Amino acid sequence: MSENEQSVFHALLHPDDMYTADGTYWADLKLGQRVKFVTSVDAKEAREEASFFWNMFKKDPLEPIRHYFRTCVIPGAGLGLEGSVVIY
């Protein structure tokens, strides 16, 4: 494999949110290291999500509400409808 292909496979098989920088799986860490790793990954994801919604809000203050309805409410309503059809 070329170096580019190896880097793609490494990124797919060893994602940053599951493995430490030295390649250790998060669940194989000692308890203290595990807690530190999980809280750091959680904080990073929370910052990215807050940044995403803040940029959305700056563009249009109602966009986060529209996004919520498009990604959560409407698909959830579809699941509810499908469930009621299966029951009856």
Gaussian input, Z-matrix of N, CA and C with variables (Angstrom, degrees):
# hf/3-21g

backbone

0 1
 N
 C     1     B1
 C     2     B2     1     A1
 N     3     B3     2     A2     1     D1
 C     4     B4     3     A3     2     D2
 C     5     B5     4     A4     3     D3
 N     6     B6     5     A5     4     D4
 C     7     B7     6     A6     5     D5
 C     8     B8     7     A7     6     D6
 N     9     B9     8     A8     7     D7
 C    10    B10     9     A9     8     D8
 C    11    B11    10    A10     9     D9
 N    12    B12    11    A11    10    D10
 C    13    B13    12    A12    11    D11
 C    14    B14    13    A13    12    D12
 N    15    B15    14    A14    13    D13
 C    16    B16    15    A15    14    D14
 C    17    B17    16    A16    15    D15
 N    18    B18    17    A17    16    D16
 C    19    B19    18    A18    17    D17
 C    20    B20    19    A19    18    D18
 N    21    B21    20    A20    19    D19
 C    22    B22    21    A21    20    D20
 C    23    B23    22    A22    21    D21
 N    24    B24    23    A23    22    D22
 C    25    B25    24    A24    23    D23
 C    26    B26    25    A25    24    D24
 N    27    B27    26    A26    25    D25
 C    28    B28    27    A27    26    D26
 C    29    B29    28    A28    27    D27
 N    30    B30    29    A29    28    D28
 C    31    B31    30    A30    29    D29
 C    32    B32    31    A31    30    D30
 N    33    B33    32    A32    31    D31
 C    34    B34    33    A33    32    D32
 C    35    B35    34    A34    33    D33
 N    36    B36    35    A35    34    D34
 C    37    B37    36    A36    35    D35
 C    38    B38    37    A37    36    D36
 N    39    B39    38    A38    37    D37
 C    40    B40    39    A39    38    D38
 C    41    B41    40    A40    39    D39
 N    42    B42    41    A41    40    D40
 C    43    B43    42    A42    41    D41
 C    44    B44    43    A43    42    D42
 N    45    B45    44    A44    43    D43
 C    46    B46    45    A45    44    D44
 C    47    B47    46    A46    45    D45
 N    48    B48    47    A47    46    D46
 C    49    B49    48    A48    47    D47
 C    50    B50    49    A49    48    D48
 N    51    B51    50    A50    49    D49
 C    52    B52    51    A51    50    D50
 C    53    B53    52    A52    51    D51
 N    54    B54    53    A53    52    D52
 C    55    B55    54    A54    53    D53
 C    56    B56    55    A55    54    D54
 N    57    B57    56    A56    55    D55
 C    58    B58    57    A57    56    D56
 C    59    B59    58    A58    57    D57
 N    60    B60    59    A59    58    D58
 C    61    B61    60    A60    59    D59
 C    62    B62    61    A61    60    D60
 N    63    B63    62    A62    61    D61
 C    64    B64    63    A63    62    D62
 C    65    B65    64    A64    63    D63
 N    66    B66    65    A65    64    D64
 C    67    B67    66    A66    65    D65
 C    68    B68    67    A67    66    D66
 N    69    B69    68    A68    67    D67
 C    70    B70    69    A69    68    D68
 C    71    B71    70    A70    69    D69
 N    72    B72    71    A71    70    D70
 C    73    B73    72    A72    71    D71
 C    74    B74    73    A73    72    D72
 N    75    B75    74    A74    73    D73
 C    76    B76    75    A75    74    D74
 C    77    B77    76    A76    75    D75
 N    78    B78    77    A77    76    D76
 C    79    B79    78    A78    77    D77
 C    80    B80    79    A79    78    D78
 N    81    B81    80    A80    79    D79
 C    82    B82    81    A81    80    D80
 C    83    B83    82    A82    81    D81
 N    84    B84    83    A83    82    D82
 C    85    B85    84    A84    83    D83
 C    86    B86    85    A85    84    D84
 N    87    B87    86    A86    85    D85
 C    88    B88    87    A87    86    D86
 C    89    B89    88    A88    87    D87
 N    90    B90    89    A89    88    D88
 C    91    B91    90    A90    89    D89
 C    92    B92    91    A91    90    D90
 N    93    B93    92    A92    91    D91
 C    94    B94    93    A93    92    D92
 C    95    B95    94    A94    93    D93
 N    96    B96    95    A95    94    D94
 C    97    B97    96    A96    95    D95
 C    98    B98    97    A97    96    D96
 N    99    B99    98    A98    97    D97
 C   100   B100    99    A99    98    D98
 C   101   B101   100   A100    99    D99
 N   102   B102   101   A101   100   D100
 C   103   B103   102   A102   101   D101
 C   104   B104   103   A103   102   D102
 N   105   B105   104   A104   103   D103
 C   106   B106   105   A105   104   D104
 C   107   B107   106   A106   105   D105
 N   108   B108   107   A107   106   D106
 C   109   B109   108   A108   107   D107
 C   110   B110   109   A109   108   D108
 N   111   B111   110   A110   109   D109
 C   112   B112   111   A111   110   D110
 C   113   B113   112   A112   111   D111
 N   114   B114   113   A113   112   D112
 C   115   B115   114   A114   113   D113
 C   116   B116   115   A115   114   D114
 N   117   B117   116   A116   115   D115
 C   118   B118   117   A117   116   D116
 C   119   B119   118   A118   117   D117
 N   120   B120   119   A119   118   D118
 C   121   B121   120   A120   119   D119
 C   122   B122   121   A121   120   D120
 N   123   B123   122   A122   121   D121
 C   124   B124   123   A123   122   D122
 C   125   B125   124   A124   123   D123
 N   126   B126   125   A125   124   D124
 C   127   B127   126   A126   125   D125
 C   128   B128   127   A127   126   D126
 N   129   B129   128   A128   127   D127
 C   130   B130   129   A129   128   D128
 C   131   B131   130   A130   129   D129
 N   132   B132   131   A131   130   D130
 C   133   B133   132   A132   131   D131
 C   134   B134   133   A133   132   D132
 N   135   B135   134   A134   133   D133
 C   136   B136   135   A135   134   D134
 C   137   B137   136   A136   135   D135
 N   138   B138   137   A137   136   D136
 C   139   B139   138   A138   137   D137
 C   140   B140   139   A139   138   D138
 N   141   B141   140   A140   139   D139
 C   142   B142   141   A141   140   D140
 C   143   B143   142   A142   141   D141
 N   144   B144   143   A143   142   D142
 C   145   B145   144   A144   143   D143
 C   146   B146   145   A145   144   D144
 N   147   B147   146   A146   145   D145
 C   148   B148   147   A147   146   D146
 C   149   B149   148   A148   147   D147
 N   150   B150   149   A149   148   D148
 C   151   B151   150   A150   149   D149
 C   152   B152   151   A151   150   D150
 N   153   B153   152   A152   151   D151
 C   154   B154   153   A153   152   D152
 C   155   B155   154   A154   153   D153
 N   156   B156   155   A155   154   D154
 C   157   B157   156   A156   155   D155
 C   158   B158   157   A157   156   D156
 N   159   B159   158   A158   157   D157
 C   160   B160   159   A159   158   D158
 C   161   B161   160   A160   159   D159
 N   162   B162   161   A161   160   D160
 C   163   B163   162   A162   161   D161
 C   164   B164   163   A163   162   D162
 N   165   B165   164   A164   163   D163
 C   166   B166   165   A165   164   D164
 C   167   B167   166   A166   165   D165
 N   168   B168   167   A167   166   D166
 C   169   B169   168   A168   167   D167
 C   170   B170   169   A169   168   D168
 N   171   B171   170   A170   169   D169
 C   172   B172   171   A171   170   D170
 C   173   B173   172   A172   171   D171
 N   174   B174   173   A173   172   D172
 C   175   B175   174   A174   173   D173
 C   176   B176   175   A175   174   D174
 N   177   B177   176   A176   175   D175
 C   178   B178   177   A177   176   D176
 C   179   B179   178   A178   177   D177
 N   180   B180   179   A179   178   D178
 C   181   B181   180   A180   179   D179
 C   182   B182   181   A181   180   D180
 N   183   B183   182   A182   181   D181
 C   184   B184   183   A183   182   D182
 C   185   B185   184   A184   183   D183
 N   186   B186   185   A185   184   D184
 C   187   B187   186   A186   185   D185
 C   188   B188   187   A187   186   D186
 N   189   B189   188   A188   187   D187
 C   190   B190   189   A189   188   D188
 C   191   B191   190   A190   189   D189
 N   192   B192   191   A191   190   D190
 C   193   B193   192   A192   191   D191
 C   194   B194   193   A193   192   D192
 N   195   B195   194   A194   193   D193
 C   196   B196   195   A195   194   D194
 C   197   B197   196   A196   195   D195
 N   198   B198   197   A197   196   D196
 C   199   B199   198   A198   197   D197
 C   200   B200   199   A199   198   D198
 N   201   B201   200   A200   199   D199
 C   202   B202   201   A201   200   D200
 C   203   B203   202   A202   201   D201
 N   204   B204   203   A203   202   D202
 C   205   B205   204   A204   203   D203
 C   206   B206   205   A205   204   D204
 N   207   B207   206   A206   205   D205
 C   208   B208   207   A207   206   D206
 C   209   B209   208   A208   207   D207
 N   210   B210   209   A209   208   D208
 C   211   B211   210   A210   209   D209
 C   212   B212   211   A211   210   D210
 N   213   B213   212   A212   211   D211
 C   214   B214   213   A213   212   D212
 C   215   B215   214   A214   213   D213
 N   216   B216   215   A215   214   D214
 C   217   B217   216   A216   215   D215
 C   218   B218   217   A217   216   D216
 N   219   B219   218   A218   217   D217
 C   220   B220   219   A219   218   D218
 C   221   B221   220   A220   219   D219
 N   222   B222   221   A221   220   D220
 C   223   B223   222   A222   221   D221
 C   224   B224   223   A223   222   D222
 N   225   B225   224   A224   223   D223
 C   226   B226   225   A225   224   D224
 C   227   B227   226   A226   225   D225
 N   228   B228   227   A227   226   D226
 C   229   B229   228   A228   227   D227
 C   230   B230   229   A229   228   D228
 N   231   B231   230   A230   229   D229
 C   232   B232   231   A231   230   D230
 C   233   B233   232   A232   231   D231
 N   234   B234   233   A233   232   D232
 C   235   B235   234   A234   233   D233
 C   236   B236   235   A235   234   D234
 N   237   B237   236   A236   235   D235
 C   238   B238   237   A237   236   D236
 C   239   B239   238   A238   237   D237
 N   240   B240   239   A239   238   D238
 C   241   B241   240   A240   239   D239
 C   242   B242   241   A241   240   D240
 N   243   B243   242   A242   241   D241
 C   244   B244   243   A243   242   D242
 C   245   B245   244   A244   243   D243
 N   246   B246   245   A245   244   D244
 C   247   B247   246   A246   245   D245
 C   248   B248   247   A247   246   D246
 N   249   B249   248   A248   247   D247
 C   250   B250   249   A249   248   D248
 C   251   B251   250   A250   249   D249
 N   252   B252   251   A251   250   D250
 C   253   B253   252   A252   251   D251
 C   254   B254   253   A253   252   D252
 N   255   B255   254   A254   253   D253
 C   256   B256   255   A255   254   D254
 C   257   B257   256   A256   255   D255
 N   258   B258   257   A257   256   D256
 C   259   B259   258   A258   257   D257
 C   260   B260   259   A259   258   D258
 N   261   B261   260   A260   259   D259
 C   262   B262   261   A261   260   D260
 C   263   B263   262   A262   261   D261

   B1=1.4517
   B2=1.5274
   B3=1.2999
   B4=1.4620
   B5=1.5278
   B6=1.3017
   B7=1.4677
   B8=1.5277
   B9=1.3165
   B10=1.4601
   B11=1.5308
   B12=1.3357
   B13=1.4617
   B14=1.5247
   B15=1.3323
   B16=1.4579
   B17=1.5219
   B18=1.3296
   B19=1.4636
   B20=1.5249
   B21=1.3379
   B22=1.4660
   B23=1.5257
   B24=1.3266
   B25=1.4569
   B26=1.5251
   B27=1.3352
   B28=1.4603
   B29=1.5344
   B30=1.3247
   B31=1.4675
   B32=1.5273
   B33=1.3324
   B34=1.4638
   B35=1.5265
   B36=1.3112
   B37=1.4621
   B38=1.5245
   B39=1.3270
   B40=1.4639
   B41=1.5285
   B42=1.3353
   B43=1.4695
   B44=1.5277
   B45=1.3203
   B46=1.4607
   B47=1.5184
   B48=1.3272
   B49=1.4577
   B50=1.5225
   B51=1.3302
   B52=1.4578
   B53=1.5303
   B54=1.3143
   B55=1.4527
   B56=1.5240
   B57=1.3230
   B58=1.4572
   B59=1.5202
   B60=1.3268
   B61=1.4619
   B62=1.5284
   B63=1.3377
   B64=1.4658
   B65=1.5294
   B66=1.3429
   B67=1.4510
   B68=1.5151
   B69=1.3202
   B70=1.4595
   B71=1.5214
   B72=1.3431
   B73=1.4622
   B74=1.5255
   B75=1.3249
   B76=1.4666
   B77=1.5219
   B78=1.3280
   B79=1.4620
   B80=1.5226
   B81=1.3233
   B82=1.4569
   B83=1.5263
   B84=1.3269
   B85=1.4605
   B86=1.5220
   B87=1.3210
   B88=1.4646
   B89=1.5244
   B90=1.3047
   B91=1.4648
   B92=1.5310
   B93=1.3087
   B94=1.4647
   B95=1.5128
   B96=1.3342
   B97=1.4625
   B98=1.5266
   B99=1.3303
   B100=1.4623
   B101=1.5232
   B102=1.3260
   B103=1.4644
   B104=1.5218
   B105=1.3126
   B106=1.4672
   B107=1.5303
   B108=1.3375
   B109=1.4583
   B110=1.5205
   B111=1.3299
   B112=1.4669
   B113=1.5276
   B114=1.3219
   B115=1.4648
   B116=1.5192
   B117=1.3345
   B118=1.4671
   B119=1.5237
   B120=1.3350
   B121=1.4698
   B122=1.5230
   B123=1.3317
   B124=1.4585
   B125=1.5276
   B126=1.3240
   B127=1.4672
   B128=1.5210
   B129=1.3390
   B130=1.4691
   B131=1.5257
   B132=1.3307
   B133=1.4627
   B134=1.5293
   B135=1.3224
   B136=1.4667
   B137=1.5201
   B138=1.3396
   B139=1.4715
   B140=1.5239
   B141=1.3395
   B142=1.4646
   B143=1.5308
   B144=1.3208
   B145=1.4628
   B146=1.5270
   B147=1.3276
   B148=1.4661
   B149=1.5220
   B150=1.3187
   B151=1.4609
   B152=1.5304
   B153=1.3360
   B154=1.4584
   B155=1.5298
   B156=1.3428
   B157=1.4611
   B158=1.5235
   B159=1.3288
   B160=1.4602
   B161=1.5258
   B162=1.3302
   B163=1.4633
   B164=1.5214
   B165=1.3252
   B166=1.4517
   B167=1.5304
   B168=1.3340
   B169=1.4582
   B170=1.5264
   B171=1.3478
   B172=1.4661
   B173=1.5146
   B174=1.3435
   B175=1.4574
   B176=1.5271
   B177=1.3427
   B178=1.4557
   B179=1.5285
   B180=1.3334
   B181=1.4651
   B182=1.5271
   B183=1.3131
   B184=1.4663
   B185=1.5302
   B186=1.3108
   B187=1.4691
   B188=1.5302
   B189=1.3468
   B190=1.4723
   B191=1.5284
   B192=1.3205
   B193=1.4658
   B194=1.5258
   B195=1.3372
   B196=1.4677
   B197=1.5229
   B198=1.3189
   B199=1.4643
   B200=1.5302
   B201=1.3123
   B202=1.4682
   B203=1.5247
   B204=1.3296
   B205=1.4601
   B206=1.5221
   B207=1.3528
   B208=1.4721
   B209=1.5209
   B210=1.3380
   B211=1.4608
   B212=1.5245
   B213=1.3206
   B214=1.4720
   B215=1.5220
   B216=1.3070
   B217=1.4663
   B218=1.5198
   B219=1.3106
   B220=1.4736
   B221=1.5358
   B222=1.3533
   B223=1.4688
   B224=1.5332
   B225=1.3113
   B226=1.4597
   B227=1.5083
   B228=1.3319
   B229=1.4680
   B230=1.5213
   B231=1.3264
   B232=1.4665
   B233=1.5143
   B234=1.3200
   B235=1.4624
   B236=1.5172
   B237=1.3294
   B238=1.4535
   B239=1.5230
   B240=1.3330
   B241=1.4592
   B242=1.5149
   B243=1.3258
   B244=1.4538
   B245=1.5186
   B246=1.3166
   B247=1.4547
   B248=1.5106
   B249=1.3432
   B250=1.4609
   B251=1.5204
   B252=1.3239
   B253=1.4553
   B254=1.5267
   B255=1.3238
   B256=1.4582
   B257=1.5309
   B258=1.3354
   B259=1.4607
   B260=1.5254
   B261=1.3239
   B262=1.4707
   B263=1.4705
   A1=109.53
   A2=113.91
   A3=118.30
   A4=109.39
   A5=115.88
   A6=120.33
   A7=111.12
   A8=117.53
   A9=121.91
   A10=110.75
   A11=116.52
   A12=120.11
   A13=110.93
   A14=117.06
   A15=120.47
   A16=111.59
   A17=117.07
   A18=119.83
   A19=111.30
   A20=117.13
   A21=120.42
   A22=110.11
   A23=117.36
   A24=120.47
   A25=111.65
   A26=116.81
   A27=119.36
   A28=110.24
   A29=116.87
   A30=120.44
   A31=111.20
   A32=117.68
   A33=120.73
   A34=112.24
   A35=116.91
   A36=120.94
   A37=113.55
   A38=117.52
   A39=121.72
   A40=110.18
   A41=118.20
   A42=119.87
   A43=111.67
   A44=115.99
   A45=122.06
   A46=113.16
   A47=117.70
   A48=119.09
   A49=113.12
   A50=118.32
   A51=120.89
   A52=112.89
   A53=117.49
   A54=122.00
   A55=110.23
   A56=116.48
   A57=121.02
   A58=109.16
   A59=116.24
   A60=121.10
   A61=111.76
   A62=117.74
   A63=120.00
   A64=112.81
   A65=118.67
   A66=122.98
   A67=115.30
   A68=118.40
   A69=121.47
   A70=109.37
   A71=115.56
   A72=121.30
   A73=108.59
   A74=117.51
   A75=121.20
   A76=112.86
   A77=118.73
   A78=120.87
   A79=112.39
   A80=117.83
   A81=121.54
   A82=112.44
   A83=117.15
   A84=120.68
   A85=110.46
   A86=115.59
   A87=119.89
   A88=107.89
   A89=116.76
   A90=121.72
   A91=112.39
   A92=118.35
   A93=120.77
   A94=112.54
   A95=116.59
   A96=120.74
   A97=110.61
   A98=115.86
   A99=120.55
   A100=110.75
   A101=116.60
   A102=120.81
   A103=110.02
   A104=117.28
   A105=121.16
   A106=110.65
   A107=117.02
   A108=121.01
   A109=111.16
   A110=116.63
   A111=120.55
   A112=110.85
   A113=118.35
   A114=119.81
   A115=111.53
   A116=118.10
   A117=119.38
   A118=111.29
   A119=117.31
   A120=120.73
   A121=109.93
   A122=116.99
   A123=121.40
   A124=111.40
   A125=117.09
   A126=120.63
   A127=111.28
   A128=116.57
   A129=120.23
   A130=110.46
   A131=117.20
   A132=121.19
   A133=111.41
   A134=117.19
   A135=120.50
   A136=110.90
   A137=117.30
   A138=120.37
   A139=111.23
   A140=116.24
   A141=119.59
   A142=111.67
   A143=116.50
   A144=120.08
   A145=111.24
   A146=117.12
   A147=120.47
   A148=110.51
   A149=117.25
   A150=121.25
   A151=110.90
   A152=116.04
   A153=121.09
   A154=110.99
   A155=116.36
   A156=119.63
   A157=111.98
   A158=117.96
   A159=119.70
   A160=110.13
   A161=117.51
   A162=120.02
   A163=110.88
   A164=117.52
   A165=122.11
   A166=110.13
   A167=116.60
   A168=121.74
   A169=111.52
   A170=116.71
   A171=119.71
   A172=111.43
   A173=116.61
   A174=120.12
   A175=110.75
   A176=116.17
   A177=122.17
   A178=107.78
   A179=118.48
   A180=120.24
   A181=114.77
   A182=118.74
   A183=120.54
   A184=113.05
   A185=117.00
   A186=119.83
   A187=113.72
   A188=120.50
   A189=117.85
   A190=113.32
   A191=117.30
   A192=120.37
   A193=110.16
   A194=115.69
   A195=118.94
   A196=110.98
   A197=116.13
   A198=121.19
   A199=110.65
   A200=116.72
   A201=121.23
   A202=111.35
   A203=116.74
   A204=119.42
   A205=111.55
   A206=117.15
   A207=120.25
   A208=112.54
   A209=117.78
   A210=120.01
   A211=113.86
   A212=119.02
   A213=120.40
   A214=113.37
   A215=117.53
   A216=120.90
   A217=111.66
   A218=117.92
   A219=120.47
   A220=111.56
   A221=119.85
   A222=117.48
   A223=112.59
   A224=118.11
   A225=120.96
   A226=112.07
   A227=116.34
   A228=119.89
   A229=110.06
   A230=116.55
   A231=119.70
   A232=111.60
   A233=116.88
   A234=120.00
   A235=110.66
   A236=117.27
   A237=120.69
   A238=111.70
   A239=116.96
   A240=120.21
   A241=110.64
   A242=116.18
   A243=119.61
   A244=110.72
   A245=117.18
   A246=120.44
   A247=112.49
   A248=116.92
   A249=118.91
   A250=110.88
   A251=118.69
   A252=121.44
   A253=109.35
   A254=117.45
   A255=120.63
   A256=111.15
   A257=116.99
   A258=121.73
   A259=110.49
   A260=117.96
   A261=121.46
   A262=107.81
   D1=149.58
   D2=176.16
   D3=-76.71
   D4=167.25
   D5=-179.50
   D6=-64.01
   D7=-36.01
   D8=178.37
   D9=-64.24
   D10=-44.19
   D11=178.82
   D12=-64.77
   D13=-39.70
   D14=178.26
   D15=-62.36
   D16=-39.75
   D17=179.60
   D18=-66.78
   D19=-35.84
   D20=177.95
   D21=-66.44
   D22=-46.68
   D23=179.22
   D24=-64.87
   D25=-36.58
   D26=178.25
   D27=-64.21
   D28=-41.18
   D29=179.09
   D30=-65.91
   D31=-34.98
   D32=179.09
   D33=-74.69
   D34=-39.18
   D35=-175.15
   D36=-87.43
   D37=-21.54
   D38=-178.80
   D39=-131.35
   D40=70.67
   D41=-179.04
   D42=-65.35
   D43=150.53
   D44=-176.27
   D45=-62.49
   D46=-26.54
   D47=-177.61
   D48=-88.02
   D49=5.42
   D50=178.14
   D51=-124.40
   D52=-20.46
   D53=-176.68
   D54=-125.52
   D55=144.24
   D56=175.95
   D57=-74.53
   D58=175.18
   D59=-179.35
   D60=-61.98
   D61=-30.59
   D62=179.69
   D63=-88.68
   D64=4.36
   D65=174.12
   D66=91.85
   D67=15.31
   D68=178.83
   D69=-88.68
   D70=133.04
   D71=177.99
   D72=-67.22
   D73=140.73
   D74=-172.37
   D75=-59.99
   D76=-34.79
   D77=-178.03
   D78=-75.57
   D79=-13.59
   D80=178.12
   D81=-87.95
   D82=-3.89
   D83=179.43
   D84=-77.43
   D85=160.14
   D86=173.18
   D87=-68.71
   D88=161.27
   D89=-171.82
   D90=-55.42
   D91=-47.63
   D92=-179.51
   D93=-62.97
   D94=-42.68
   D95=178.28
   D96=-67.75
   D97=-36.56
   D98=179.59
   D99=-63.34
   D100=-46.06
   D101=179.57
   D102=-62.44
   D103=-42.75
   D104=179.43
   D105=-63.02
   D106=-43.36
   D107=-179.95
   D108=-64.23
   D109=-47.43
   D110=-177.21
   D111=-64.88
   D112=-41.55
   D113=179.25
   D114=-67.78
   D115=-34.01
   D116=178.00
   D117=-69.16
   D118=-40.91
   D119=177.50
   D120=-65.58
   D121=-41.82
   D122=179.01
   D123=-62.85
   D124=-43.11
   D125=179.40
   D126=-64.75
   D127=-39.72
   D128=178.96
   D129=-63.05
   D130=-45.72
   D131=179.53
   D132=-64.89
   D133=-38.50
   D134=178.80
   D135=-64.73
   D136=-40.33
   D137=177.08
   D138=-63.11
   D139=-43.69
   D140=179.58
   D141=-63.94
   D142=-41.38
   D143=179.46
   D144=-66.57
   D145=-42.55
   D146=178.37
   D147=-63.60
   D148=-39.87
   D149=177.92
   D150=-63.84
   D151=-41.77
   D152=178.53
   D153=-59.49
   D154=-48.49
   D155=-178.78
   D156=-70.68
   D157=-33.59
   D158=178.39
   D159=-66.39
   D160=-43.23
   D161=177.49
   D162=-63.72
   D163=-37.77
   D164=176.65
   D165=-63.88
   D166=-42.95
   D167=-179.38
   D168=-66.39
   D169=-38.84
   D170=178.91
   D171=-64.15
   D172=-35.83
   D173=179.91
   D174=-69.00
   D175=-45.45
   D176=179.55
   D177=-155.66
   D178=118.89
   D179=-175.48
   D180=-60.49
   D181=-22.09
   D182=179.49
   D183=-92.78
   D184=-6.85
   D185=-177.44
   D186=-61.31
   D187=-38.97
   D188=176.88
   D189=-59.94
   D190=-34.74
   D191=178.24
   D192=-68.86
   D193=-43.29
   D194=176.98
   D195=-61.72
   D196=-42.24
   D197=178.70
   D198=-60.24
   D199=-44.59
   D200=178.64
   D201=-59.86
   D202=-45.05
   D203=-179.86
   D204=-66.96
   D205=-40.24
   D206=-179.96
   D207=-67.01
   D208=-37.42
   D209=-172.90
   D210=-98.44
   D211=-20.08
   D212=-175.83
   D213=-119.79
   D214=-52.19
   D215=-171.88
   D216=-71.48
   D217=-51.26
   D218=-176.37
   D219=-65.34
   D220=-47.37
   D221=175.67
   D222=-61.64
   D223=-35.92
   D224=178.01
   D225=-65.52
   D226=-38.41
   D227=177.42
   D228=-65.32
   D229=-37.28
   D230=177.63
   D231=-63.34
   D232=-40.60
   D233=177.50
   D234=-65.07
   D235=-38.76
   D236=178.23
   D237=-64.97
   D238=-41.03
   D239=178.13
   D240=-63.98
   D241=-44.36
   D242=-179.60
   D243=-62.77
   D244=-39.78
   D245=178.71
   D246=-64.64
   D247=-37.58
   D248=-179.99
   D249=-71.28
   D250=-31.52
   D251=177.98
   D252=-68.65
   D253=-39.64
   D254=-179.59
   D255=-66.22
   D256=-36.61
   D257=-178.30
   D258=-68.30
   D259=-42.62
   D260=-175.90
   D261=-89.35

